[in-house]
Amino acid sequence: MNLGYLSRQKQLEKLVEKLGLPKDAAIKWDLLDLALTHASASATANYEQLEFVGDAVVRLAASELLFEIYPDCSVGEFAAIRSILVSDRILFKIADSYGFDRYLIVASSAAGDKTGAETRLADALEAVLAALYLSSHTLELIRPWFDPHLRQLAAEIRSDPARQNYKAALQELTQGKHKVLPKYSVAETGTVQGGEDRFTAEVRLHGQLLARGKGRSIKAAEQAAAREAFIKLKDS
Amino acid sequence: MNLGYLSRQKQLEKLVEKLGLPKDAAIKWDLLDLALTHASASATANYEQLEFVGDAVVRLAASELLFEIYPDCSVGEFAAIRSILVSDRILFKIADSYGFDRYLIVASSAAGDKTGAETRLADALEAVLAALYLSSHTLELIRPWFDPHLRQLAAEIRSDPARQNYKAALQELTQGKHKVLPKYSVAETGTVQGGEDRFTAEVRLHGQLLARGKGRSIKAAEQAAAREAFIKLKDS
């Protein structure tokens, strides 16, 4: 769909409608316009500063939701889930589901960069979250449409850790805290091909065993071990 | 001062008064109580989950303030300043200025741990920020007393980067992004003892020069170089 025939204001109203927000929502349209303008289109009036604020907004939205819906969760698991929820990969998916690329103003020179496109949409979503937050200084223009995405993703992450990238989260944690990368070793411990527990992975830090995990593939076993280790380190 | 003679409610009211908040502020007192209870005092009802939320609240408060007061700042400098503002060292100082240790319930077994005391106060401040945020779902109980601290610190950081720990911020950034630590080399380039520019530091990544910095001490020169490199990498 080409939105070029619509005025910028009409475009932005269309997006707001898509997000399910009321027509008369008190939105700072100038900020929303800025949030959907890439640096390639304007070196001075673009989404960069808003993206910086939005990084904190998305973190708060995720934290508040987890606090509300999982009262019995450990903070280690909270941190693990949040690190995934606020990742570019997830933010891109959410932005893409609303077709953010149709609303983002990008110079044609930059538009061809396909690998940059995902980052741009994730960044633009953060900037939009900042624009909506700064419109009311609350999350009330955000939670109604953003929470359902986070809720579903958080439930998926909790039910199937192997699908999520705990290895990346663990690596980030150990590099920051211990200045060293975790090491994995995997053994085939099950006998039934394709069985749930075919592989067992162990993850070590400085040679010391952090955690074990099982899975039907090497990758799944490593992710399960990484998840255990991540939660253990975060809670310690 | 020993506050043991006061009821818990009176203690919390005293702290709220100290923060300069109005007496009739709509505060969720049960959350504030929780925010000032260490895990050593209760394994289940303590500040840990609130601290998790508070980490996001303090990040948002810092981001919003920087966005408002430094409209011409690059996002690289924003990120550098924010990483310092939300650090445990700074949060401890703020918590300590209000005598948080008098309000925090800690088991006597843990209270003797002096090195843990700073972290505990920083964590408790984050938890208090979460309790205040969750009382109104806005920053209105936070900004009136918290902003002045952030404002002053941000101004100090901007005017004298060598006083702040940009080396730590740069290290965190390069480990996360490039899986490698920055390397410093310093030369005595000035002639006057104690002169402003006595030392020049260079910081490299994978052997490649990132930035140079000058200072009156080796440490100051390294910090100045780290600051330049941090901002450059963040903005790239």
Interface residues (C-beta under 8 A of the other chain):
Chain A: E48 Q49 L50 E51 F52 V53 D55 A56 V57 R59 L60 A62 S63 E64 L66 F67 P71 C73 V75 F78 A79 R82 Y133 L134 H137 T138 L139 E140 E172 Q175 G176 K179 L181
Chain B: E48 Q49 L50 E51 F52 V53 D55 A56 V57 R59 L60 A62 S63 E64 L66 F67 P71 C73 V75 F78 A79 R82 L134 H137 T138 L139 E140 E172 Q175 G176 K179 L181
